[in-house]
Amino acid sequence: MGDPGPTGRFGQFGGRFVPESLMPACIELEAAFRAAWADQAFRAELSGILRSYGGRPTPVTECGRLSAELGVRVLLKREDLAHTGSHKLNNVLGQGLLAQRMGKGRLIAETGAGQHGVATATAAALLGMDCVVYMGEVDIRRQELNVFRMELLGAEVRPVGSGSRTLKDAVNEALRDWVASVGDTHYCLGSVMGPHPYPWMVREFQRVIGEEARAQCRELLGGADPDVVVACVGGGSNAAGMFAGFADATGASLVAVEAAGGAAMTTGITGVLHGMRSALIQSEEGQILEAHSVSAGLDYPGIGPEHAHLGELGRARYVSADDHEVIDAFQRLARTEGILPALESAHAIAWVIANAGTAGLPVGSTVLVNLSGRGDKDVAQVRDILRA
Ligand SMILES: Cc1ncc(COP(=O)(O)O)c(C=O)c1O
């Protein structure tokens, strides 16, 4: 999982399908990121903030009771313990520092569930930047508490009333804002999607997950690597960051778990959306369809282009978990390990539970799961589902 070069292509996927007016902004951003990422001082500053403010390194936890029940050794990479409760902060602190280096004082972002919006508002507060978060009207209703959280952090949440009034429309609106404001504004995109350089840049900012996890596993496993590495996928940033530590360096099998109602890799068709060519859920006429999942963070009708490529190469396997399995996994991890996972992360746990003891995850094997976030935000929703 290396540098896709100036075209931003991962095999036949990726690229930069943007209007002429956005081309200079994408080119400027790529050049700035390339320079920053090659600059040891920038990397040291980011690592320092991730350590002293973000709570890194996050630990790897051995799941003794769940392992005994399943007959496989389950390890969790605890991104739920990072500040703001998920992996999203790794990316926004990187992009926030980069924006400052580019002389930009304003951050804009899209959000669906609100997690990326909260992380961006947090980074903006820390770095003293203005922040506007675009959010579909439907999501604003569903995620009231996160809207208030962003406002407490000093961000302005702008409702998006176009289209289906959800995440994909919020991305469109953020891109529109960026066209008009690029002189002083950085668009802080929340996953490994969108036009080049975002899929590559966001993966690099999330790479810290995989690099830490590999070293921690080698220590725990006496120098060995896990047999299987699993992560959930919305746009694909937590999975890309985790896989970056293992895809080239080890023979571990990589498994990415999508929401069954938004499974771009297993049910999607190649197309262009939000500046990238990738696998998308669309009708035969090319209309983008609504993704559905119990977890708002996996409600995206596409997947990052590098995932489409890894899937085509066969280096990673793309599977799905349905809402029922996810609610079961949420409760199972709570009761066996005392950890409430985000519903997004519960997709990865659900796959482990469903596959322990099969050819994909044989008895006695070791599986590392990226626990991308904590479930506090989902408790009220799970209560309503369980009581219905
Ligand atoms: C905890 C958590 N995990 C996973 C995701 C999915 O995003 P990605 O696939 O980019 O990691 C989200 C998105 O909001 C999230 O909040």
The ligand as an SDF file (V2000), in Angstrom:
LIG
                    3D

 16 16  0  0  0  0  0  0  0  0999 V2000
  -16.3310    4.3190   14.9880 C   0  0  0  0  0  0  0  0  0  0  0  0
  -16.3790    4.3400   13.4900 C   0  0  0  0  0  0  0  0  0  0  0  0
  -15.8480    3.3120   12.8170 N   0  0  0  0  0  0  0  0  0  0  0  0
  -15.8600    3.2750   11.4740 C   0  0  0  0  0  0  0  0  0  0  0  0
  -16.4420    4.2960   10.7200 C   0  0  0  0  0  0  0  0  0  0  0  0
  -16.4490    4.1750    9.2430 C   0  0  0  0  0  0  0  0  0  0  0  0
  -15.5190    5.0030    8.6060 O   0  0  0  0  0  0  0  0  0  0  0  0
  -14.2210    4.4170    7.9230 P   0  0  0  0  0  0  0  0  0  0  0  0
  -14.6490    3.2920    7.0420 O   0  0  0  0  0  0  0  0  0  0  0  0
  -13.6820    5.5650    7.1470 O   0  0  0  0  0  0  0  0  0  0  0  0
  -13.2970    3.9570    8.9860 O   0  0  0  0  0  0  0  0  0  0  0  0
  -17.0060    5.4080   11.3810 C   0  0  0  0  0  0  0  0  0  0  0  0
  -17.6100    6.5170   10.6360 C   0  0  0  0  0  0  0  0  0  0  0  0
  -18.2450    7.4010   11.1390 O   0  0  0  0  0  0  0  0  0  0  0  0
  -16.9660    5.4320   12.8100 C   0  0  0  0  0  0  0  0  0  0  0  0
  -17.5000    6.4530   13.5000 O   0  0  0  0  0  0  0  0  0  0  0  0
  1  2  1  0
  2  3  1  0
  2 15  2  0
  3  4  2  0
  4  5  1  0
  5  6  1  0
  5 12  2  0
  6  7  1  0
  7  8  1  0
  8  9  2  0
  8 10  1  0
  8 11  1  0
 12 13  1  0
 12 15  1  0
 13 14  2  0
 15 16  1  0
M  END
$$$$
